[in-house]
Amino acid sequence: VSVAFFVFAALAVKKGWLSTAGQKWSLAVICGGAMGNLLDRVLRGYVVDMIELEFMQFPVFNFADCCICCGMLALLLFVFTEKRHDPQK
């Protein structure tokens, strides 16, 4: 799945589907998190989870997971809130 995502991300950048710097930075953060998890899977055979919130019932996670989730949230916000520049106007 990670490799398929990297192919999609490269295609999105090459085709210009992401038009603003915020969208591109969000994609970069997502790719960084995906690369971290992929490296764990290749080198260890599993993803190392290291952050556990003891004060609440929440799954154990790692920094790469945070990057993927926060990057995706930021990308969605940028895509749906940034105004498109119309060269006709």
PDB file of N, CA, C and O in Angstrom, chain B, residues numbered from 101:
ATOM      1  N   VAL B 101       0.828  -1.184   0.000  1.00  0.00           N
ATOM      2  CA  VAL B 101       0.000   0.000   0.000  1.00  0.00           C
ATOM      3  C   VAL B 101       0.879   1.256   0.000  1.00  0.00           C
ATOM      4  O   VAL B 101       0.573   2.232  -0.686  1.00  0.00           O
ATOM      5  N   SER B 102       1.956   1.227   0.762  1.00  0.00           N
ATOM      6  CA  SER B 102       2.848   2.394   0.814  1.00  0.00           C
ATOM      7  C   SER B 102       3.449   2.694  -0.549  1.00  0.00           C
ATOM      8  O   SER B 102       3.505   3.853  -0.961  1.00  0.00           O
ATOM      9  N   VAL B 103       3.893   1.679  -1.242  1.00  0.00           N
ATOM     10  CA  VAL B 103       4.499   1.884  -2.558  1.00  0.00           C
ATOM     11  C   VAL B 103       3.460   2.453  -3.531  1.00  0.00           C
ATOM     12  O   VAL B 103       3.766   3.347  -4.320  1.00  0.00           O
ATOM     13  N   ALA B 104       2.246   1.935  -3.470  1.00  0.00           N
ATOM     14  CA  ALA B 104       1.170   2.458  -4.328  1.00  0.00           C
ATOM     15  C   ALA B 104       0.903   3.923  -4.002  1.00  0.00           C
ATOM     16  O   ALA B 104       0.656   4.727  -4.901  1.00  0.00           O
ATOM     17  N   PHE B 105       0.954   4.271  -2.717  1.00  0.00           N
ATOM     18  CA  PHE B 105       0.752   5.665  -2.330  1.00  0.00           C
ATOM     19  C   PHE B 105       1.861   6.557  -2.889  1.00  0.00           C
ATOM     20  O   PHE B 105       1.587   7.658  -3.367  1.00  0.00           O
ATOM     21  N   PHE B 106       3.122   6.085  -2.832  1.00  0.00           N
ATOM     22  CA  PHE B 106       4.225   6.890  -3.359  1.00  0.00           C
ATOM     23  C   PHE B 106       4.079   7.110  -4.858  1.00  0.00           C
ATOM     24  O   PHE B 106       4.396   8.189  -5.358  1.00  0.00           O
ATOM     25  N   VAL B 107       3.606   6.105  -5.576  1.00  0.00           N
ATOM     26  CA  VAL B 107       3.362   6.249  -7.015  1.00  0.00           C
ATOM     27  C   VAL B 107       2.272   7.298  -7.244  1.00  0.00           C
ATOM     28  O   VAL B 107       2.408   8.160  -8.112  1.00  0.00           O
ATOM     29  N   PHE B 108       1.190   7.219  -6.463  1.00  0.00           N
ATOM     30  CA  PHE B 108       0.112   8.200  -6.573  1.00  0.00           C
ATOM     31  C   PHE B 108       0.610   9.609  -6.235  1.00  0.00           C
ATOM     32  O   PHE B 108       0.261  10.568  -6.923  1.00  0.00           O
ATOM     33  N   ALA B 109       1.420   9.739  -5.186  1.00  0.00           N
ATOM     34  CA  ALA B 109       1.942  11.048  -4.788  1.00  0.00           C
ATOM     35  C   ALA B 109       2.825  11.638  -5.883  1.00  0.00           C
ATOM     36  O   ALA B 109       2.726  12.827  -6.189  1.00  0.00           O
ATOM     37  N   ALA B 110       3.680  10.817  -6.470  1.00  0.00           N
ATOM     38  CA  ALA B 110       4.538  11.293  -7.563  1.00  0.00           C
ATOM     39  C   ALA B 110       3.693  11.723  -8.757  1.00  0.00           C
ATOM     40  O   ALA B 110       3.983  12.736  -9.394  1.00  0.00           O
ATOM     41  N   LEU B 111       2.669  10.969  -9.054  1.00  0.00           N
ATOM     42  CA  LEU B 111       1.766  11.317 -10.153  1.00  0.00           C
ATOM     43  C   LEU B 111       1.039  12.632  -9.863  1.00  0.00           C
ATOM     44  O   LEU B 111       0.884  13.467 -10.754  1.00  0.00           O
ATOM     45  N   ALA B 112       0.597  12.812  -8.619  1.00  0.00           N
ATOM     46  CA  ALA B 112      -0.108  14.044  -8.239  1.00  0.00           C
ATOM     47  C   ALA B 112       0.783  15.265  -8.409  1.00  0.00           C
ATOM     48  O   ALA B 112       0.323  16.311  -8.865  1.00  0.00           O
ATOM     49  N   VAL B 113       2.049  15.140  -8.047  1.00  0.00           N
ATOM     50  CA  VAL B 113       2.974  16.264  -8.197  1.00  0.00           C
ATOM     51  C   VAL B 113       3.273  16.509  -9.678  1.00  0.00           C
ATOM     52  O   VAL B 113       3.262  17.651 -10.139  1.00  0.00           O
ATOM     53  N   LYS B 114       3.537  15.436 -10.413  1.00  0.00           N
ATOM     54  CA  LYS B 114       3.874  15.584 -11.835  1.00  0.00           C
ATOM     55  C   LYS B 114       2.718  16.161 -12.652  1.00  0.00           C
ATOM     56  O   LYS B 114       2.940  16.986 -13.538  1.00  0.00           O
ATOM     57  N   LYS B 115       1.507  15.741 -12.366  1.00  0.00           N
ATOM     58  CA  LYS B 115       0.330  16.210 -13.120  1.00  0.00           C
ATOM     59  C   LYS B 115      -0.160  17.576 -12.646  1.00  0.00           C
ATOM     60  O   LYS B 115      -1.019  18.177 -13.291  1.00  0.00           O
ATOM     61  N   GLY B 116       0.374  18.075 -11.528  1.00  0.00           N
ATOM     62  CA  GLY B 116      -0.034  19.379 -11.029  1.00  0.00           C
ATOM     63  C   GLY B 116      -1.369  19.379 -10.306  1.00  0.00           C
ATOM     64  O   GLY B 116      -2.042  20.408 -10.241  1.00  0.00           O
ATOM     65  N   TRP B 117      -1.759  18.227  -9.760  1.00  0.00           N
ATOM     66  CA  TRP B 117      -3.034  18.152  -9.033  1.00  0.00           C
ATOM     67  C   TRP B 117      -2.992  18.950  -7.736  1.00  0.00           C
ATOM     68  O   TRP B 117      -4.034  19.356  -7.222  1.00  0.00           O
ATOM     69  N   LEU B 118      -1.804  19.174  -7.210  1.00  0.00           N
ATOM     70  CA  LEU B 118      -1.641  19.971  -6.000  1.00  0.00           C
ATOM     71  C   LEU B 118      -1.094  21.322  -6.435  1.00  0.00           C
ATOM     72  O   LEU B 118       0.015  21.418  -6.961  1.00  0.00           O
ATOM     73  N   SER B 119      -1.887  22.361  -6.209  1.00  0.00           N
ATOM     74  CA  SER B 119      -1.536  23.648  -6.804  1.00  0.00           C
ATOM     75  C   SER B 119      -0.851  24.617  -5.846  1.00  0.00           C
ATOM     76  O   SER B 119      -0.216  25.567  -6.302  1.00  0.00           O
ATOM     77  N   THR B 120      -0.957  24.413  -4.556  1.00  0.00           N
ATOM     78  CA  THR B 120      -0.392  25.386  -3.619  1.00  0.00           C
ATOM     79  C   THR B 120       0.721  24.764  -2.789  1.00  0.00           C
ATOM     80  O   THR B 120       0.849  23.542  -2.709  1.00  0.00           O
ATOM     81  N   ALA B 121       1.515  25.618  -2.181  1.00  0.00           N
ATOM     82  CA  ALA B 121       2.613  25.149  -1.339  1.00  0.00           C
ATOM     83  C   ALA B 121       2.083  24.370  -0.135  1.00  0.00           C
ATOM     84  O   ALA B 121       2.681  23.372   0.267  1.00  0.00           O
ATOM     85  N   GLY B 122       0.975  24.814   0.437  1.00  0.00           N
ATOM     86  CA  GLY B 122       0.392  24.112   1.583  1.00  0.00           C
ATOM     87  C   GLY B 122       0.003  22.683   1.244  1.00  0.00           C
ATOM     88  O   GLY B 122       0.213  21.769   2.041  1.00  0.00           O
ATOM     89  N   GLN B 123      -0.561  22.494   0.069  1.00  0.00           N
ATOM     90  CA  GLN B 123      -0.944  21.150  -0.369  1.00  0.00           C
ATOM     91  C   GLN B 123       0.301  20.284  -0.573  1.00  0.00           C
ATOM     92  O   GLN B 123       0.312  19.111  -0.201  1.00  0.00           O
ATOM     93  N   LYS B 124       1.334  20.859  -1.159  1.00  0.00           N
ATOM     94  CA  LYS B 124       2.560  20.099  -1.414  1.00  0.00           C
ATOM     95  C   LYS B 124       3.281  19.757  -0.111  1.00  0.00           C
ATOM     96  O   LYS B 124       3.804  18.652   0.027  1.00  0.00           O
ATOM     97  N   TRP B 125       3.318  20.682   0.840  1.00  0.00           N
ATOM     98  CA  TRP B 125       3.933  20.405   2.132  1.00  0.00           C
ATOM     99  C   TRP B 125       3.151  19.335   2.884  1.00  0.00           C
ATOM    100  O   TRP B 125       3.746  18.472   3.531  1.00  0.00           O
ATOM    101  N   SER B 126       1.836  19.384   2.805  1.00  0.00           N
ATOM    102  CA  SER B 126       1.015  18.361   3.454  1.00  0.00           C
ATOM    103  C   SER B 126       1.323  16.986   2.874  1.00  0.00           C
ATOM    104  O   SER B 126       1.456  16.013   3.617  1.00  0.00           O
ATOM    105  N   LEU B 127       1.437  16.903   1.562  1.00  0.00           N
ATOM    106  CA  LEU B 127       1.766  15.639   0.914  1.00  0.00           C
ATOM    107  C   LEU B 127       3.156  15.167   1.343  1.00  0.00           C
ATOM    108  O   LEU B 127       3.374  13.971   1.533  1.00  0.00           O
ATOM    109  N   ALA B 128       4.087  16.095   1.493  1.00  0.00           N
ATOM    110  CA  ALA B 128       5.443  15.740   1.935  1.00  0.00           C
ATOM    111  C   ALA B 128       5.421  15.149   3.346  1.00  0.00           C
ATOM    112  O   ALA B 128       6.139  14.188   3.623  1.00  0.00           O
ATOM    113  N   VAL B 129       4.608  15.713   4.237  1.00  0.00           N
ATOM    114  CA  VAL B 129       4.496  15.194   5.604  1.00  0.00           C
ATOM    115  C   VAL B 129       3.892  13.786   5.589  1.00  0.00           C
ATOM    116  O   VAL B 129       4.346  12.902   6.315  1.00  0.00           O
ATOM    117  N   ILE B 130       2.877  13.588   4.764  1.00  0.00           N
ATOM    118  CA  ILE B 130       2.261  12.260   4.643  1.00  0.00           C
ATOM    119  C   ILE B 130       3.289  11.263   4.108  1.00  0.00           C
ATOM    120  O   ILE B 130       3.400  10.150   4.622  1.00  0.00           O
ATOM    121  N   CYS B 131       4.033  11.656   3.089  1.00  0.00           N
ATOM    122  CA  CYS B 131       5.050  10.769   2.514  1.00  0.00           C
ATOM    123  C   CYS B 131       6.143  10.436   3.537  1.00  0.00           C
ATOM    124  O   CYS B 131       6.630   9.307   3.579  1.00  0.00           O
ATOM    125  N   GLY B 132       6.517  11.397   4.344  1.00  0.00           N
ATOM    126  CA  GLY B 132       7.513  11.148   5.387  1.00  0.00           C
ATOM    127  C   GLY B 132       7.023  10.116   6.397  1.00  0.00           C
ATOM    128  O   GLY B 132       7.767   9.215   6.785  1.00  0.00           O
ATOM    129  N   GLY B 133       5.780  10.249   6.817  1.00  0.00           N
ATOM    130  CA  GLY B 133       5.214   9.267   7.745  1.00  0.00           C
ATOM    131  C   GLY B 133       5.097   7.893   7.121  1.00  0.00           C
ATOM    132  O   GLY B 133       5.394   6.885   7.762  1.00  0.00           O
ATOM    133  N   ALA B 134       4.663   7.851   5.873  1.00  0.00           N
ATOM    134  CA  ALA B 134       4.547   6.564   5.179  1.00  0.00           C
ATOM    135  C   ALA B 134       5.922   5.921   5.003  1.00  0.00           C
ATOM    136  O   ALA B 134       6.061   4.705   5.133  1.00  0.00           O
ATOM    137  N   MET B 135       6.940   6.737   4.706  1.00  0.00           N
ATOM    138  CA  MET B 135       8.293   6.208   4.549  1.00  0.00           C
ATOM    139  C   MET B 135       8.815   5.655   5.878  1.00  0.00           C
ATOM    140  O   MET B 135       9.473   4.615   5.898  1.00  0.00           O
ATOM    141  N   GLY B 136       8.527   6.342   6.980  1.00  0.00           N
ATOM    142  CA  GLY B 136       8.951   5.845   8.295  1.00  0.00           C
ATOM    143  C   GLY B 136       8.331   4.496   8.613  1.00  0.00           C
ATOM    144  O   GLY B 136       9.020   3.585   9.073  1.00  0.00           O
ATOM    145  N   ASN B 137       7.045   4.364   8.374  1.00  0.00           N
ATOM    146  CA  ASN B 137       6.381   3.084   8.627  1.00  0.00           C
ATOM    147  C   ASN B 137       6.877   2.003   7.673  1.00  0.00           C
ATOM    148  O   ASN B 137       7.046   0.853   8.076  1.00  0.00           O
ATOM    149  N   LEU B 138       7.113   2.367   6.397  1.00  0.00           N
ATOM    150  CA  LEU B 138       7.604   1.396   5.424  1.00  0.00           C
ATOM    151  C   LEU B 138       8.998   0.893   5.819  1.00  0.00           C
ATOM    152  O   LEU B 138       9.278  -0.302   5.723  1.00  0.00           O
ATOM    153  N   LEU B 139       9.867   1.801   6.259  1.00  0.00           N
ATOM    154  CA  LEU B 139      11.204   1.385   6.695  1.00  0.00           C
ATOM    155  C   LEU B 139      11.128   0.436   7.883  1.00  0.00           C
ATOM    156  O   LEU B 139      11.860  -0.552   7.934  1.00  0.00           O
ATOM    157  N   ASP B 140      10.245   0.728   8.842  1.00  0.00           N
ATOM    158  CA  ASP B 140      10.058  -0.186   9.965  1.00  0.00           C
ATOM    159  C   ASP B 140       9.626  -1.569   9.478  1.00  0.00           C
ATOM    160  O   ASP B 140      10.149  -2.585   9.933  1.00  0.00           O
ATOM    161  N   ARG B 141       8.677  -1.601   8.558  1.00  0.00           N
ATOM    162  CA  ARG B 141       8.192  -2.889   8.050  1.00  0.00           C
ATOM    163  C   ARG B 141       9.285  -3.662   7.318  1.00  0.00           C
ATOM    164  O   ARG B 141       9.391  -4.880   7.463  1.00  0.00           O
ATOM    165  N   VAL B 142      10.095  -2.957   6.536  1.00  0.00           N
ATOM    166  CA  VAL B 142      11.147  -3.632   5.773  1.00  0.00           C
ATOM    167  C   VAL B 142      12.288  -4.087   6.688  1.00  0.00           C
ATOM    168  O   VAL B 142      12.771  -5.212   6.561  1.00  0.00           O
ATOM    169  N   LEU B 143      12.716  -3.226   7.603  1.00  0.00           N
ATOM    170  CA  LEU B 143      13.875  -3.539   8.439  1.00  0.00           C
ATOM    171  C   LEU B 143      13.546  -4.431   9.632  1.00  0.00           C
ATOM    172  O   LEU B 143      14.368  -5.257  10.029  1.00  0.00           O
ATOM    173  N   ARG B 144      12.355  -4.274  10.207  1.00  0.00           N
ATOM    174  CA  ARG B 144      12.001  -5.029  11.411  1.00  0.00           C
ATOM    175  C   ARG B 144      10.911  -6.064  11.192  1.00  0.00           C
ATOM    176  O   ARG B 144      10.789  -7.022  11.955  1.00  0.00           O
ATOM    177  N   GLY B 145      10.123  -5.865  10.150  1.00  0.00           N
ATOM    178  CA  GLY B 145       9.009  -6.769   9.908  1.00  0.00           C
ATOM    179  C   GLY B 145       7.713  -6.299  10.544  1.00  0.00           C
ATOM    180  O   GLY B 145       6.667  -6.917  10.346  1.00  0.00           O
ATOM    181  N   TYR B 146       7.768  -5.225  11.298  1.00  0.00           N
ATOM    182  CA  TYR B 146       6.601  -4.642  11.951  1.00  0.00           C
ATOM    183  C   TYR B 146       6.883  -3.169  12.233  1.00  0.00           C
ATOM    184  O   TYR B 146       8.031  -2.726  12.185  1.00  0.00           O
ATOM    185  N   VAL B 147       5.826  -2.418  12.526  1.00  0.00           N
ATOM    186  CA  VAL B 147       5.969  -0.997  12.833  1.00  0.00           C
ATOM    187  C   VAL B 147       6.118  -0.832  14.345  1.00  0.00           C
ATOM    188  O   VAL B 147       5.330  -1.375  15.118  1.00  0.00           O
ATOM    189  N   VAL B 148       7.124  -0.088  14.750  1.00  0.00           N
ATOM    190  CA  VAL B 148       7.371   0.138  16.170  1.00  0.00           C
ATOM    191  C   VAL B 148       6.453   1.255  16.661  1.00  0.00           C
ATOM    192  O   VAL B 148       6.524   2.383  16.175  1.00  0.00           O
ATOM    193  N   ASP B 149       5.592   0.934  17.627  1.00  0.00           N
ATOM    194  CA  ASP B 149       4.736   1.942  18.248  1.00  0.00           C
ATOM    195  C   ASP B 149       5.360   2.331  19.570  1.00  0.00           C
ATOM    196  O   ASP B 149       5.746   1.468  20.358  1.00  0.00           O
ATOM    197  N   MET B 150       5.463   3.646  19.820  1.00  0.00           N
ATOM    198  CA  MET B 150       6.208   4.096  20.989  1.00  0.00           C
ATOM    199  C   MET B 150       5.484   5.113  21.860  1.00  0.00           C
ATOM    200  O   MET B 150       5.963   5.437  22.947  1.00  0.00           O
ATOM    201  N   ILE B 151       4.363   5.614  21.417  1.00  0.00           N
ATOM    202  CA  ILE B 151       3.656   6.644  22.177  1.00  0.00           C
ATOM    203  C   ILE B 151       2.380   6.031  22.738  1.00  0.00           C
ATOM    204  O   ILE B 151       1.509   5.586  21.990  1.00  0.00           O
ATOM    205  N   GLU B 152       2.283   6.015  24.069  1.00  0.00           N
ATOM    206  CA  GLU B 152       1.095   5.477  24.718  1.00  0.00           C
ATOM    207  C   GLU B 152       0.578   6.513  25.710  1.00  0.00           C
ATOM    208  O   GLU B 152       1.303   6.948  26.605  1.00  0.00           O
ATOM    209  N   LEU B 153      -0.664   6.895  25.541  1.00  0.00           N
ATOM    210  CA  LEU B 153      -1.284   7.871  26.431  1.00  0.00           C
ATOM    211  C   LEU B 153      -1.960   7.120  27.573  1.00  0.00           C
ATOM    212  O   LEU B 153      -3.029   6.533  27.400  1.00  0.00           O
ATOM    213  N   GLU B 154      -1.324   7.147  28.742  1.00  0.00           N
ATOM    214  CA  GLU B 154      -1.848   6.378  29.863  1.00  0.00           C
ATOM    215  C   GLU B 154      -3.052   7.029  30.527  1.00  0.00           C
ATOM    216  O   GLU B 154      -3.809   6.355  31.225  1.00  0.00           O
ATOM    217  N   PHE B 155      -3.240   8.317  30.322  1.00  0.00           N
ATOM    218  CA  PHE B 155      -4.341   9.010  30.982  1.00  0.00           C
ATOM    219  C   PHE B 155      -5.667   8.824  30.249  1.00  0.00           C
ATOM    220  O   PHE B 155      -6.702   9.273  30.742  1.00  0.00           O
ATOM    221  N   MET B 156      -5.662   8.184  29.100  1.00  0.00           N
ATOM    222  CA  MET B 156      -6.897   7.928  28.363  1.00  0.00           C
ATOM    223  C   MET B 156      -6.758   6.625  27.582  1.00  0.00           C
ATOM    224  O   MET B 156      -5.648   6.187  27.281  1.00  0.00           O
ATOM    225  N   GLN B 157      -7.869   6.025  27.265  1.00  0.00           N
ATOM    226  CA  GLN B 157      -7.877   4.820  26.455  1.00  0.00           C
ATOM    227  C   GLN B 157      -7.693   5.230  24.994  1.00  0.00           C
ATOM    228  O   GLN B 157      -8.612   5.760  24.370  1.00  0.00           O
ATOM    229  N   PHE B 158      -6.515   4.986  24.463  1.00  0.00           N
ATOM    230  CA  PHE B 158      -6.204   5.359  23.090  1.00  0.00           C
ATOM    231  C   PHE B 158      -5.175   4.370  22.571  1.00  0.00           C
ATOM    232  O   PHE B 158      -4.300   3.950  23.329  1.00  0.00           O
ATOM    233  N   PRO B 159      -5.250   3.986  21.310  1.00  0.00           N
ATOM    234  CA  PRO B 159      -4.268   3.035  20.778  1.00  0.00           C
ATOM    235  C   PRO B 159      -2.847   3.575  20.852  1.00  0.00           C
ATOM    236  O   PRO B 159      -2.629   4.786  20.798  1.00  0.00           O
ATOM    237  N   VAL B 160      -1.897   2.682  20.976  1.00  0.00           N
ATOM    238  CA  VAL B 160      -0.485   3.054  20.961  1.00  0.00           C
ATOM    239  C   VAL B 160      -0.124   3.402  19.516  1.00  0.00           C
ATOM    240  O   VAL B 160      -0.574   2.734  18.586  1.00  0.00           O
ATOM    241  N   PHE B 161       0.684   4.446  19.327  1.00  0.00           N
ATOM    242  CA  PHE B 161       1.013   4.913  17.986  1.00  0.00           C
ATOM    243  C   PHE B 161       2.436   5.439  17.958  1.00  0.00           C
ATOM    244  O   PHE B 161       3.120   5.434  18.982  1.00  0.00           O
ATOM    245  N   ASN B 162       2.885   5.890  16.808  1.00  0.00           N
ATOM    246  CA  ASN B 162       4.232   6.432  16.680  1.00  0.00           C
ATOM    247  C   ASN B 162       4.199   7.776  15.949  1.00  0.00           C
ATOM    248  O   ASN B 162       3.142   8.239  15.520  1.00  0.00           O
ATOM    249  N   PHE B 163       5.369   8.388  15.816  1.00  0.00           N
ATOM    250  CA  PHE B 163       5.446   9.708  15.195  1.00  0.00           C
ATOM    251  C   PHE B 163       5.042   9.667  13.728  1.00  0.00           C
ATOM    252  O   PHE B 163       4.435  10.614  13.227  1.00  0.00           O
ATOM    253  N   ALA B 164       5.372   8.579  13.033  1.00  0.00           N
ATOM    254  CA  ALA B 164       5.001   8.451  11.623  1.00  0.00           C
ATOM    255  C   ALA B 164       3.486   8.439  11.470  1.00  0.00           C
ATOM    256  O   ALA B 164       2.954   9.041  10.537  1.00  0.00           O
ATOM    257  N   ASP B 165       2.790   7.763  12.372  1.00  0.00           N
ATOM    258  CA  ASP B 165       1.328   7.757  12.334  1.00  0.00           C
ATOM    259  C   ASP B 165       0.774   9.173  12.522  1.00  0.00           C
ATOM    260  O   ASP B 165      -0.191   9.565  11.866  1.00  0.00           O
ATOM    261  N   CYS B 166       1.396   9.926  13.422  1.00  0.00           N
ATOM    262  CA  CYS B 166       0.979  11.324  13.633  1.00  0.00           C
ATOM    263  C   CYS B 166       1.169  12.142  12.354  1.00  0.00           C
ATOM    264  O   CYS B 166       0.307  12.943  11.993  1.00  0.00           O
ATOM    265  N   CYS B 167       2.299  11.939  11.671  1.00  0.00           N
ATOM    266  CA  CYS B 167       2.561  12.669  10.429  1.00  0.00           C
ATOM    267  C   CYS B 167       1.523  12.334   9.366  1.00  0.00           C
ATOM    268  O   CYS B 167       1.040  13.225   8.667  1.00  0.00           O
ATOM    269  N   ILE B 168       1.179  11.059   9.241  1.00  0.00           N
ATOM    270  CA  ILE B 168       0.199  10.651   8.239  1.00  0.00           C
ATOM    271  C   ILE B 168      -1.159  11.273   8.541  1.00  0.00           C
ATOM    272  O   ILE B 168      -1.798  11.832   7.649  1.00  0.00           O
ATOM    273  N   CYS B 169      -1.602  11.181   9.787  1.00  0.00           N
ATOM    274  CA  CYS B 169      -2.927  11.707  10.150  1.00  0.00           C
ATOM    275  C   CYS B 169      -2.986  13.231  10.059  1.00  0.00           C
ATOM    276  O   CYS B 169      -3.922  13.783   9.481  1.00  0.00           O
ATOM    277  N   CYS B 170      -1.992  13.907  10.628  1.00  0.00           N
ATOM    278  CA  CYS B 170      -1.995  15.374  10.604  1.00  0.00           C
ATOM    279  C   CYS B 170      -1.778  15.901   9.185  1.00  0.00           C
ATOM    280  O   CYS B 170      -2.383  16.902   8.801  1.00  0.00           O
ATOM    281  N   GLY B 171      -0.931  15.248   8.414  1.00  0.00           N
ATOM    282  CA  GLY B 171      -0.708  15.654   7.030  1.00  0.00           C
ATOM    283  C   GLY B 171      -1.965  15.489   6.193  1.00  0.00           C
ATOM    284  O   GLY B 171      -2.279  16.341   5.361  1.00  0.00           O
ATOM    285  N   MET B 172      -2.686  14.395   6.410  1.00  0.00           N
ATOM    286  CA  MET B 172      -3.921  14.177   5.663  1.00  0.00           C
ATOM    287  C   MET B 172      -4.975  15.211   6.042  1.00  0.00           C
ATOM    288  O   MET B 172      -5.672  15.737   5.175  1.00  0.00           O
ATOM    289  N   LEU B 173      -5.090  15.500   7.323  1.00  0.00           N
ATOM    290  CA  LEU B 173      -6.039  16.520   7.768  1.00  0.00           C
ATOM    291  C   LEU B 173      -5.686  17.877   7.155  1.00  0.00           C
ATOM    292  O   LEU B 173      -6.565  18.589   6.668  1.00  0.00           O
ATOM    293  N   ALA B 174      -4.405  18.231   7.182  1.00  0.00           N
ATOM    294  CA  ALA B 174      -3.971  19.508   6.599  1.00  0.00           C
ATOM    295  C   ALA B 174      -4.233  19.539   5.098  1.00  0.00           C
ATOM    296  O   ALA B 174      -4.687  20.554   4.569  1.00  0.00           O
ATOM    297  N   LEU B 175      -3.949  18.435   4.407  1.00  0.00           N
ATOM    298  CA  LEU B 175      -4.185  18.384   2.961  1.00  0.00           C
ATOM    299  C   LEU B 175      -5.661  18.578   2.641  1.00  0.00           C
ATOM    300  O   LEU B 175      -6.008  19.325   1.726  1.00  0.00           O
ATOM    301  N   LEU B 176      -6.520  17.914   3.384  1.00  0.00           N
ATOM    302  CA  LEU B 176      -7.964  18.087   3.163  1.00  0.00           C
ATOM    303  C   LEU B 176      -8.396  19.528   3.411  1.00  0.00           C
ATOM    304  O   LEU B 176      -9.184  20.085   2.648  1.00  0.00           O
ATOM    305  N   LEU B 177      -7.876  20.129   4.481  1.00  0.00           N
ATOM    306  CA  LEU B 177      -8.216  21.525   4.775  1.00  0.00           C
ATOM    307  C   LEU B 177      -7.731  22.451   3.659  1.00  0.00           C
ATOM    308  O   LEU B 177      -8.462  23.343   3.229  1.00  0.00           O
ATOM    309  N   PHE B 178      -6.496  22.240   3.190  1.00  0.00           N
ATOM    310  CA  PHE B 178      -5.971  23.083   2.115  1.00  0.00           C
ATOM    311  C   PHE B 178      -6.759  22.900   0.823  1.00  0.00           C
ATOM    312  O   PHE B 178      -7.058  23.878   0.138  1.00  0.00           O
ATOM    313  N   VAL B 179      -7.094  21.667   0.486  1.00  0.00           N
ATOM    314  CA  VAL B 179      -7.814  21.409  -0.761  1.00  0.00           C
ATOM    315  C   VAL B 179      -9.192  22.053  -0.739  1.00  0.00           C
ATOM    316  O   VAL B 179      -9.625  22.629  -1.737  1.00  0.00           O
ATOM    317  N   PHE B 180      -9.886  21.960   0.395  1.00  0.00           N
ATOM    318  CA  PHE B 180     -11.262  22.444   0.437  1.00  0.00           C
ATOM    319  C   PHE B 180     -11.407  23.903   0.850  1.00  0.00           C
ATOM    320  O   PHE B 180     -12.499  24.459   0.733  1.00  0.00           O
ATOM    321  N   THR B 181     -10.333  24.546   1.334  1.00  0.00           N
ATOM    322  CA  THR B 181     -10.474  25.938   1.778  1.00  0.00           C
ATOM    323  C   THR B 181      -9.690  26.943   0.938  1.00  0.00           C
ATOM    324  O   THR B 181     -10.044  28.121   0.916  1.00  0.00           O
ATOM    325  N   GLU B 182      -8.644  26.514   0.251  1.00  0.00           N
ATOM    326  CA  GLU B 182      -7.863  27.467  -0.531  1.00  0.00           C
ATOM    327  C   GLU B 182      -8.584  27.812  -1.826  1.00  0.00           C
ATOM    328  O   GLU B 182      -9.174  26.952  -2.481  1.00  0.00           O
ATOM    329  N   LYS B 183      -8.523  29.066  -2.172  1.00  0.00           N
ATOM    330  CA  LYS B 183      -9.187  29.531  -3.392  1.00  0.00           C
ATOM    331  C   LYS B 183      -8.340  29.181  -4.603  1.00  0.00           C
ATOM    332  O   LYS B 183      -7.114  29.282  -4.571  1.00  0.00           O
ATOM    333  N   ARG B 184      -8.996  28.777  -5.644  1.00  0.00           N
ATOM    334  CA  ARG B 184      -8.323  28.458  -6.907  1.00  0.00           C
ATOM    335  C   ARG B 184      -8.077  29.763  -7.665  1.00  0.00           C
ATOM    336  O   ARG B 184      -8.930  30.651  -7.688  1.00  0.00           O
ATOM    337  N   HIS B 185      -6.930  29.862  -8.268  1.00  0.00           N
ATOM    338  CA  HIS B 185      -6.613  31.035  -9.082  1.00  0.00           C
ATOM    339  C   HIS B 185      -7.091  30.781 -10.502  1.00  0.00           C
ATOM    340  O   HIS B 185      -6.640  29.843 -11.160  1.00  0.00           O
ATOM    341  N   ASP B 186      -7.995  31.611 -10.965  1.00  0.00           N
ATOM    342  CA  ASP B 186      -8.530  31.466 -12.315  1.00  0.00           C
ATOM    343  C   ASP B 186      -7.806  32.441 -13.236  1.00  0.00           C
ATOM    344  O   ASP B 186      -7.960  33.652 -13.083  1.00  0.00           O
ATOM    345  N   PRO B 187      -7.017  31.941 -14.192  1.00  0.00           N
ATOM    346  CA  PRO B 187      -6.264  32.852 -15.074  1.00  0.00           C
ATOM    347  C   PRO B 187      -7.165  33.695 -15.960  1.00  0.00           C
ATOM    348  O   PRO B 187      -6.701  34.692 -16.513  1.00  0.00           O
ATOM    349  N   GLN B 188      -8.427  33.340 -16.117  1.00  0.00           N
ATOM    350  CA  GLN B 188      -9.365  34.102 -16.932  1.00  0.00           C
ATOM    351  C   GLN B 188      -9.774  35.411 -16.271  1.00  0.00           C
ATOM    352  O   GLN B 188     -10.162  36.356 -16.957  1.00  0.00           O
ATOM    353  N   LYS B 189      -9.692  35.475 -14.943  1.00  0.00           N
ATOM    354  CA  LYS B 189     -10.175  36.666 -14.221  1.00  0.00           C
ATOM    355  C   LYS B 189      -9.098  37.718 -14.094  1.00  0.00           C
ATOM    356  O   LYS B 189      -9.336  38.778 -13.516  1.00  0.00           O
TER     357      LYS B 189
END
